Amino acid sequence: NDDTQRETHEANVSRKHIRERLSFMGVKCRDGIIRQAGKTHLPTNELVAAAKGCIDFIDVPNPQDKRWGLLFHTIKVGMKDDLDFYLQALQTLKLRSATRDGVVNFLEQIQARSNSDFPKVK
């Protein structure tokens, strides 16, 4: 956004719409399936380890490269093991044959992050 202009300024509204449309754009994930960009995560070593197979990772070369950050932040590709990351993992686990340990792990991670966004956890 142009910080010198208000949120409702035509150019800033246009930029917001473009970012939203890009977040709905189909991208190839590591499993070969096309998903909405805004529902995927960058496959950094830390996120892949934390996901335990329950997160959709966008298929990009060299995911550790910091330059991905600006682009993916703009189109809402997840890049942190934050509350949204663990809520998405828990939803995916619900669709699969969940183990008790898997559910407990994700619930503990959600609880640890619940103070940051209590309405979303509720």
C-alpha positions as CSV (number, residue, x, y, z in Angstrom):
1,N,0.0,0.0,0.0
2,D,0.9,3.6,-0.4
3,D,1.2,4.7,3.2
4,T,0.8,8.3,2.2
5,Q,-2.8,7.5,1.2
6,R,-5.8,6.2,3.2
7,E,-6.9,2.6,3.0
8,T,-9.9,3.6,1.1
9,H,-7.9,5.4,-1.6
10,E,-8.6,3.9,-5.0
11,A,-5.0,2.8,-5.6
12,N,-4.8,1.1,-2.2
13,V,-8.1,-0.6,-2.7
14,S,-6.9,-1.9,-6.1
15,R,-3.7,-3.2,-4.6
16,K,-5.7,-5.1,-1.9
17,H,-7.9,-6.7,-4.5
18,I,-4.9,-7.8,-6.5
19,R,-3.3,-9.4,-3.4
20,E,-6.6,-11.2,-2.6
21,R,-6.9,-12.5,-6.2
22,L,-3.3,-13.7,-6.1
23,S,-3.9,-15.5,-2.8
24,F,-6.7,-17.5,-4.6
25,M,-4.5,-18.4,-7.5
26,G,-3.8,-22.0,-8.0
27,V,-0.2,-23.1,-7.2
28,K,1.5,-26.5,-7.5
29,C,2.2,-28.1,-4.1
30,R,5.0,-30.6,-3.3
31,D,2.5,-33.5,-3.7
32,G,1.7,-32.4,-7.2
33,I,-1.8,-31.1,-6.4
34,I,-2.9,-27.6,-7.3
35,R,-4.2,-25.6,-4.3
36,Q,-5.0,-22.0,-3.5
37,A,-1.8,-20.0,-2.8
38,G,-3.2,-18.6,0.4
39,K,-3.8,-22.1,1.8
40,T,-0.2,-23.3,1.4
41,H,3.0,-22.8,3.3
42,L,6.6,-22.3,2.3
43,P,8.5,-25.6,2.9
44,T,11.3,-24.4,5.1
45,N,13.1,-27.1,7.1
46,E,11.5,-25.9,10.3
47,L,7.9,-25.9,9.0
48,V,8.3,-29.3,7.3
49,A,9.5,-30.8,10.5
50,A,6.7,-29.2,12.5
51,A,3.9,-30.2,10.0
52,K,4.2,-33.9,10.5
53,G,2.7,-34.4,7.0
54,C,-0.4,-32.3,7.7
55,I,0.4,-29.1,5.8
56,D,0.3,-28.3,2.1
57,F,3.6,-26.9,0.9
58,I,4.1,-24.9,-2.2
59,D,6.6,-26.4,-4.6
60,V,9.4,-23.9,-5.1
61,P,13.1,-24.3,-5.6
62,N,15.3,-23.4,-2.7
63,P,12.6,-22.6,-0.1
64,Q,15.2,-21.4,2.4
65,D,16.0,-18.4,0.2
66,K,14.8,-15.3,2.1
67,R,13.7,-13.6,-1.1
68,W,10.5,-15.8,-1.1
69,G,9.4,-13.9,2.0
70,L,8.3,-10.6,0.3
71,L,6.4,-12.4,-2.5
72,F,4.7,-15.0,-0.4
73,H,3.8,-12.6,2.5
74,T,2.0,-10.5,-0.1
75,I,-0.2,-13.4,-1.4
76,K,-0.7,-14.9,2.1
77,V,1.4,-18.1,1.7
78,G,2.2,-19.2,5.3
79,M,5.8,-18.8,6.4
80,K,5.7,-19.3,10.2
81,D,4.6,-22.0,12.6
82,D,2.0,-19.6,14.0
83,L,-1.6,-20.2,15.1
84,D,-2.9,-20.5,11.6
85,F,-0.3,-23.1,10.7
86,Y,-1.4,-25.4,13.6
87,L,-5.1,-24.8,13.0
88,Q,-4.6,-25.9,9.4
89,A,-2.6,-28.9,10.4
90,L,-5.3,-29.9,12.9
91,Q,-8.0,-29.6,10.2
92,T,-6.0,-31.8,7.8
93,L,-5.4,-34.3,10.6
94,K,-9.2,-34.4,11.1
95,L,-9.6,-35.7,7.5
96,R,-7.0,-38.4,8.0
97,S,-6.7,-41.2,10.4
98,A,-5.5,-39.2,13.3
99,T,-3.4,-40.6,16.1
100,R,-3.9,-39.5,19.6
101,D,-0.3,-38.2,19.8
102,G,-0.7,-36.2,16.6
103,V,-3.8,-34.5,17.8
104,V,-2.3,-33.8,21.3
105,N,0.8,-32.3,19.7
106,F,-1.1,-29.9,17.5
107,L,-3.5,-29.0,20.3
108,E,-0.6,-28.2,22.6
109,Q,0.9,-25.9,19.9
110,I,-2.4,-24.2,19.4
111,Q,-2.8,-23.7,23.2
112,A,0.7,-22.2,23.4
113,R,-0.2,-19.7,20.7
114,S,-3.8,-19.0,21.8
115,N,-3.1,-15.7,23.6
116,S,-2.0,-14.1,20.3
117,D,-5.4,-14.6,18.7
118,F,-8.0,-15.8,21.2
119,P,-11.1,-15.2,19.0
120,K,-9.6,-17.5,16.3
121,V,-9.0,-20.3,18.8
122,K,-12.4,-20.0,20.3
